[in-house]
Amino acid sequence: MRTKLLVLLTLAYISIGYSQDKTSSFTLDEAISFALENNYSAINAERDIIDAQKQKWETIASGLPQINGAISYQNQLKQPISLIPGEFAGGEPGTFVPIVFGQPQSASATATLTQQIFDGSYIVGVQAAKVFLSYSANNKEKTQLEVRKAVTEAYGNVLLAKESVAIFEKNKATLEKNLEETTKIFENGLGDEESVEQLQITLSSIDHQLKNAIRLKGITLQMLNLVMGIAIDAPTKLEDNLDQLTQKQIKLDLLESGLTIENNVDYKLATNLNEQRFYEHKLAKSKALPTLNAFVNYGSSAFADDFNFFKSDQQWFESSILGFDLNIPIFSSLKRSAGTQRAKIALEKAKTQLKEAEQQIRLQLENAKSNYILAIDQYQTAKDNLGLAERIEKKNQIKYFEGLATSFELRQAQTQLYTTQQEYLQSMIEVINTKTELEIILNAES
């Protein structure tokens, strides 16, 4: 029995360890979907929606019936003395007799129901609460778009680092082979030492860049994990490769998409600000209106020389009040007027900001389209240039080992190839990122 228990515990431990170390695989679309559910900012944006809903009900409930209870107990350790004319107690006229009224201990319990009948600010507050709920929903959408953009950039950076490592490793292997052959030629007296040194310099530079690329690969992966909302040291595998993802992101029909300004999240937020300023102006004007509230009160009080309020024979005296409170603003030395004018100025500014936001969004769209076209053109150019640079470098290698080119010319060709390789990788990242920017402005899905 003990042996079986140990086996079960061991299997459970292995199972837990396996689940913790299990690698999660994501395509870009899967990474975005995962982040929209687990990103820290996205989670808090969802909480903001719930908070806005609670705030809306809090505002509504303030105008509904309210019931409050109160319990009071007093023990007059020294009761106040009152003086009455002496003749009331059979004394001489002109004299006074000290007397104590009432009993030293008292208790009371009351309940009060209040109901707001009319308050202009309450009506405006309920309307404004709906606007705040709309703002929270739009802010959540804005957060989701930012998360989508951040995941796309982080995902692309991981692929870029991964491809850079592969290229640097390939270049390093080629250089090591060239250096080995050149060294042998030099040792046999058929070459010069400068050629060996030139290759050593190039190899040292590539080796340094390779080590840096390996470090960046780890850091970019941690950044992706952070944006996705998982532990930064969690093992994560990317299903897409940079070239395939770039080809997938080239959609020229996106350039023909029209802008529906009302769908743009920045325009929605600017509209929310406009609505908020409208209700603030309305609230300022409502402060000149009267307010009317009703209340009904019921209570019971008891008095005694000793604390015996819980005895069955203790006498309690009931009381009840029904009333209304009407508050009429009459004169505020133009304070309310100044507040209303300031709210109107804020409203006019919000209207101007809404117009500005619309123009800015349209300009952003044109700029995003231009950047997307440029990124695609640069990608095609970089791809062509990479093929040319590879052929040039290969020809120079052949010429170098045939003695038709110098080590300096070979190094120039190699440096040109390495630069072109990085430009090609960067051009793919630009295609991916600029497409995301354009989609966000258009509020279009990938």
N, C-alpha and C positions, 0 to 999 in steps of 0.2 A: 504493500500500500504506500509506504514511504517512497519507494522507488518511482511509482507512478506519479506521485505528487511532484517529485523533483523534475520528472520529465515534462509534466504539464507546465510547471513554472518556467522551465528553460525555454519551452516552445513559446510561451506567452512573452517572455523577455525578448526572444529573437523576433517575434512578430511585431512588438512595439518598436524595437530598434529599426526594423526594416521599414515600417511605416514612416518613421521620422526621417530616414535617409532616402526615401523614395524620390526619384527625380520626376519633376513635373514638366511636361512638354507643352509648348504653346506655339500656335501660329500667331501672326500679328493680330488677326481678328479675335482669336481666343484670348490673347493677352489683354486686349482692350475690354472685352466682355467681362473678364475676371476682375480687372481693375475697377470697372464701374460698380462692382458689387463690394469690393474689398479695400479700395483705396481709402486712406484715412480722411481725406477731404470730402470724398463722395459720401462716406458714412455720416460725417457731421452735417453735410448738406441735407441729407434725408432727415436727420434730427431737427434741423432748422424748420423743415416743413411741419413736423409734428408740433414743434414749439409754436409756430405761427397759428396752427389750428387751435391749440390750447389758449393762445392769447386772444384769438377771435372769440372763443366762448367766454373767456374771462371778461371781455368787454360787453358782450351781450348780457351775461349774468348780472352785471352791475346795475342793470335797469329792471331786473326781475325782483319779486318779493324777497326781502331779507328779514330773517328772524334772529334776534339776539337776546340772550338771557343774562341776568345779573343776580348775584346773591350777595347780600351785605350783612355784616354783623358788627355791632358797636357795643363797647363796654365803657361807659363814662366813669373812669376811675375817680374823678372829682367832678361831681355834677355842678353845673353853673347855678349860682344863687340869684334869685330875682327878689326885688323889694316891692311890697304892696303897701298901700296906705294903712296906718295902724287901725283906723276906725273900721276897716273891713274885718279885722280879727278881734274887735271889741276893745281896742286900745284907744289912746288919746289921739285926737285929731292933730295933724302936723307931724306925727311920728310914722315910722315905716317898720314893717316886720319882714325879716328875711324868710324866704320860702323856696323850696325846691319843687319844680314841676316835673312830672313824669317819673319813669323808672330808669335805673342806670343802664340796663341792658336792653338791646333791641336787635331784631333780625328782620330781614325782608327778602323776598324773592320776586323778581319781575321778569316778564317776557314782553318784548316789543317787536311788532311787525311794522316794517316800513315799506312803502311802495312809491317808486318814482312815477309821477304822473306826466310831467312834461319837463324835458331838459334838452335844449337844442344841441348841446355838446355831445349828449349821449347818442343821438341820431347820427351825427357826423362821425362819432367814434366807431359805431358799428360799420358804417360805410367804409371808413378808412381801414378797418381791420381786414376787410375783404381784399383791399388793395395790397396790404402787407402780405397776405397769404399768396396773392399772385406774384408779388416780388420774390418771396421765398421759393416759389416753384421755378421762376425764371432764373434765380440765382443758382438753384440746383442744376438746371440745364447748362448754365455757364460753367459750373464746376465740372460737369461731365465732359463738356467740350475741351476744357483745359486738361482733364485727365487723359482724354483720348489723344490730344496733342503730345502730352508728356510721355505717354506710353509709346507712341509712334517714334518719337525722337530717341527715347532710351533704347527701344528695340533695334532701331537702325544703328545706334552707336555700338551696340554689342556685336551686330553683324559686321560693322566696319572694323572693329577691333579684331574680330575673328579672322576676317579676310586679310587684314594687315599682317597678322601673325603668320598666316599661310604663305603670303607673298614674301615676307622677310625670310622665312625659313627656306623657301625655294631659292631666293637670291643668294642667301648665305651658302647653301649647298653648291650652287654654281660657282661662287667666288672661291670657295675652299678647293674645288676641283681645279679652277684656273690657277690658283696660287700654288697648288701642289705641282702642276705641270710646269709652271713658269720657274719654280724653284729648281726643279730637276734640270731644266734647260740651262739655268744660270750655273748650277753646280758642274754641268758638263762643259762649261765655257762657251756656250753658244748664245748666251743672252747677257744683259747687263743687270746690275743690282737694283737700279732705279725701277725697273719693271716689277721686281719683287716687292719693293717698298710701296709702289703705287697701289698694288693689289692689297697689301697689308693694311694700308690706310682705308681703302674702300671697305674691306672686310670688317675692320674694327668699327667703322661707322654703322654698317648694317647690323652688326652684332649688338651694338648699343641700342639701335632703333628696335631691334627684335625684343630685347629685354623690356624696353619701355612699353612696347605693344602688348606683351604678355601681362604686364602689370595693369595696363589700361583695360584689357579684356576682363580681368577680375573686378575692377572698379565699376566698369559700365554694367556688368551683370548685377552687381550689388545695387546700383542705382535703379535698374529695371525692377528688381525685386521690391525695392522701397516704394516705387511708384505704383506697383501692382498691389501693395498692401500685404506682402508676406515678408518673413524674416530675411534679412539681407544675405545671410549665409546659407539659405536654403538652396539645394541643387535645382537648377532650372535649365531646361534644354529648349533651344529655339528650333522650330520645325522649318521655318522659311530660310532660304539663303538670299544673299543680297541681290544677286543678278535676277533671280526669278521674281523677287518682290518688286524690284524696280520695273520690270516688264509689266507686271500686273498693275502698277500705279500709273502707267501711261494711258490716259483716257482723254483723247482729244475732244470727244463730244462734251466733256465737262466744260470746255471753254465756251460752248454755245448755250449753256444753261443761263436762264434769266434770273434776276434777283427779285425775290418777293420780300420786300423790305420788312414786312410785318413778321416774317419768320426768323429774322436775324435776332439773336439773343441780346445783342447790345442795344438794338432799337427797342426791344421789349423792356429792357431795364430803364432806358431813357423815358419810355412811356410811363412806366411805373413811377418814376420821379415826378413826372408831370402831373399824374393823378394825385400823388401824395401832396404836392404843393397846392393843388386845387382844393383838397379837403382841409388843408391847414388854413387856407383863406376862408373857407366856409366855416371852420371852427372859430376863427377870430370874429367873424360877423355874428355867430350864434351867441357870443358872450354878452351881447346887448339885449338878448331876450330874457324874459322872466323864467324862473324855475319853480315848479310846484311839486311838492312831495306830501304824501299822507302817511299817518302813522296811527296805530292803535296799541295801547299799552294795557297790560293786565298784571296785577301784582297782589301780594299779601304781606302784611307786616304783623309782628308780634312784639310785646313789651313785657319785661319781667324784672324782678329784683335779683334773681339768680338765673343761671344758665339751665333752663328747663324747657327749651323750645321743642324738644322731641317728645315730651310727655303728651299723652292723649288728651289731658284736660287743658292743655295750653290753648288759649284763645287767639285766633288769627283774624285780622281785619283785612278784608278785600278792598281793592281799588282798581279803577280802570279809566283810561283816558283815550279819547278819539280826537284827532286834530289834523290840521293842515299847516304846512309851511310854504308861504309864497314869498319868493325873493325877487324884488324888482330893481334892476340896475337903473339908477337915475342919473348920476353925474360922476364922471371919473377924471375930470380935468383933461379930457381928450386923450387919456391913456388908451382906452379901447380903440379909438379912432386911429391912433398911431400904430397900434398893433395890427389892425386890419389893413392899413396901407402898406406896412412892411410885408405882410403875408401876400398882398397883391403883387408887390414888386418881385417877391420870390417866385410867384407863379409865372409872371412874365419872363423872368430869367429862365425858368424851366422850359417854357415854350421855345425860347431861342435856342436852348441847349438841345432840344429835340430836333429842331431843324438842322443844327450843326452836326448832330450825331448821324442824321440821315445822309448828309453830304459826305461826311467822313467815311461812312460805310461804303458808299458808292465808289469813293476814291480808293479805299482799301481793296475793293473787288477788282478794279482795273489794275491796281498794282500787283495783286495776287495772280491775276491771269498773266500779266507780263512776266512775273518771276517764274511762273510754271512753264511758260513757253521757253524762256531763257534756260531753265534747268534742263528741259528735254533736249534743246539744241546743244547745250554744253555736254550732256551725256553722250549724244551721238558723236560729237566732235572728239570727246575724250576717248570713246571706244575706238574710233578710227585712228586717232593718234597713238593709242596703245599698240595697235597692230603694227603701225609704222615703226614705233620705237623698238618693239621686240625684234623686228626684222633688221633694223639698223644695228642693234646691239649684237645680234647673231652674226651679221656680216663682219662687223669689226672684230669679233672673236676669231673668226676664220682668218681674216687678214692678219691679225696680231700673231697668231701661231704660225702663219706662213711667212711672217717677217715683212708684210706689206703695210702694217700700221703700227704706230708706237703705242706704248702703254698709256701715254697721256690721252691719245685718241680713243683708246678702249675705255678708259675711265670716264671720259666725256660721254660716250655712248651709254655706259652703264648708269651714270648719274641722270642722264636724260630719261632713261627707261624707268628708273626708280621714281622720279618726279611725276612722270606720266601715269605710272601705276596709282600713285596717291591721288592724282587729279581725277582719275577714272573712278576710284572708290568714292571720293567726295562728291562727284557728280551724281552718283546713284543716290546718295543720301539726300542731296538737294531735290531730286525728283520726288522722293518720298515725302519730304517735309513740306515742300511747296504745294503739293497736291492736298495735303492735310489742311494747310492754311486756307486754300481755296474752298475746300469742302465746308470748313467751319463758317466762313463768311456766307456761303450759299445755304448753310444748314442742310447739307446733302450727306447722305450715307455713303460709305465706301462701296 
